[in-house]
Amino acid sequence: MLKYIVLFAILAFIAGCSTIDKDIGSWVDSTKTELISAWGVPDAEAKLENGAQVLTYRRQWGSFNQYGGIQRCCTVTFTVSPEGKVYRWHYSNCPIYDYYPRYGK
């Protein structure tokens, strides 16, 4: 019985990661303007030597109760070409159950 519970937990985790990848990855080939319209103004922005820009979004999350809690920071970055198109993305420390704006192509 325990092995079925572990298997279910692993499959749920994989399915969740797949959803984040689809949601965040859906922004590839969209424009910087479209991205900012949905995600808002980035928390940080950096210009690369090749003219590309890296837009960084941070979101606090965690578990809290009357005894305290654990706070974490989800970071999502998008790299935008000099022509204004998203061509790369990355996320770290993000909960699989959260909402991430998706680009509707």
Contacts in CASP RR format, 6 or more apart in sequence:
PFRMAT RR
TARGET T0000
AUTHOR 0000-0000-0000
METHOD contacts of the structure
MODEL  1
MLKYIVLFAILAFIAGCSTIDKDIGSWVDSTKTELISAWGVPDAEAKLEN
GAQVLTYRRQWGSFNQYGGIQRCCTVTFTVSPEGKVYRWHYSNCPIYDYY
PRYGK
13 96 0 8 1.000
16 96 0 8 1.000
16 97 0 8 1.000
17 96 0 8 1.000
19 96 0 8 1.000
20 91 0 8 1.000
20 94 0 8 1.000
20 96 0 8 1.000
20 100 0 8 1.000
22 102 0 8 1.000
23 100 0 8 1.000
23 101 0 8 1.000
23 102 0 8 1.000
24 76 0 8 1.000
24 89 0 8 1.000
24 91 0 8 1.000
24 100 0 8 1.000
25 89 0 8 1.000
26 102 0 8 1.000
26 103 0 8 1.000
26 104 0 8 1.000
26 105 0 8 1.000
27 34 0 8 1.000
27 35 0 8 1.000
27 78 0 8 1.000
27 86 0 8 1.000
27 89 0 8 1.000
27 103 0 8 1.000
28 86 0 8 1.000
28 87 0 8 1.000
28 88 0 8 1.000
28 89 0 8 1.000
29 85 0 8 1.000
29 86 0 8 1.000
29 87 0 8 1.000
29 105 0 8 1.000
30 85 0 8 1.000
30 86 0 8 1.000
30 103 0 8 1.000
30 105 0 8 1.000
31 84 0 8 1.000
31 85 0 8 1.000
31 86 0 8 1.000
32 53 0 8 1.000
32 55 0 8 1.000
32 80 0 8 1.000
32 84 0 8 1.000
32 85 0 8 1.000
32 86 0 8 1.000
34 103 0 8 1.000
35 55 0 8 1.000
35 78 0 8 1.000
35 80 0 8 1.000
35 86 0 8 1.000
35 103 0 8 1.000
36 42 0 8 1.000
36 55 0 8 1.000
38 101 0 8 1.000
38 103 0 8 1.000
39 57 0 8 1.000
39 101 0 8 1.000
40 57 0 8 1.000
42 55 0 8 1.000
42 56 0 8 1.000
42 57 0 8 1.000
43 56 0 8 1.000
43 57 0 8 1.000
43 58 0 8 1.000
44 55 0 8 1.000
44 56 0 8 1.000
44 58 0 8 1.000
45 53 0 8 1.000
45 54 0 8 1.000
45 55 0 8 1.000
45 56 0 8 1.000
46 53 0 8 1.000
46 54 0 8 1.000
46 56 0 8 1.000
47 53 0 8 1.000
48 54 0 8 1.000
48 79 0 8 1.000
50 82 0 8 1.000
51 82 0 8 1.000
52 79 0 8 1.000
52 80 0 8 1.000
52 81 0 8 1.000
52 82 0 8 1.000
52 87 0 8 1.000
53 79 0 8 1.000
53 80 0 8 1.000
53 84 0 8 1.000
54 77 0 8 1.000
54 78 0 8 1.000
54 79 0 8 1.000
54 80 0 8 1.000
55 77 0 8 1.000
55 78 0 8 1.000
55 79 0 8 1.000
55 80 0 8 1.000
56 75 0 8 1.000
56 76 0 8 1.000
56 77 0 8 1.000
57 75 0 8 1.000
57 76 0 8 1.000
57 77 0 8 1.000
58 73 0 8 1.000
58 74 0 8 1.000
58 75 0 8 1.000
58 76 0 8 1.000
59 73 0 8 1.000
59 74 0 8 1.000
59 76 0 8 1.000
59 94 0 8 1.000
59 98 0 8 1.000
60 71 0 8 1.000
60 72 0 8 1.000
60 73 0 8 1.000
60 74 0 8 1.000
61 71 0 8 1.000
61 72 0 8 1.000
61 73 0 8 1.000
61 74 0 8 1.000
61 95 0 8 1.000
61 98 0 8 1.000
62 69 0 8 1.000
62 70 0 8 1.000
62 71 0 8 1.000
62 72 0 8 1.000
62 95 0 8 1.000
63 69 0 8 1.000
63 70 0 8 1.000
64 71 0 8 1.000
72 93 0 8 1.000
72 95 0 8 1.000
73 93 0 8 1.000
74 91 0 8 1.000
74 92 0 8 1.000
74 93 0 8 1.000
74 94 0 8 1.000
74 95 0 8 1.000
74 98 0 8 1.000
75 91 0 8 1.000
75 92 0 8 1.000
75 93 0 8 1.000
75 94 0 8 1.000
76 89 0 8 1.000
76 90 0 8 1.000
76 91 0 8 1.000
76 94 0 8 1.000
76 100 0 8 1.000
77 89 0 8 1.000
77 90 0 8 1.000
77 91 0 8 1.000
78 86 0 8 1.000
78 88 0 8 1.000
78 89 0 8 1.000
79 86 0 8 1.000
79 87 0 8 1.000
79 88 0 8 1.000
79 89 0 8 1.000
80 86 0 8 1.000
80 87 0 8 1.000
81 87 0 8 1.000
94 100 0 8 1.000
END
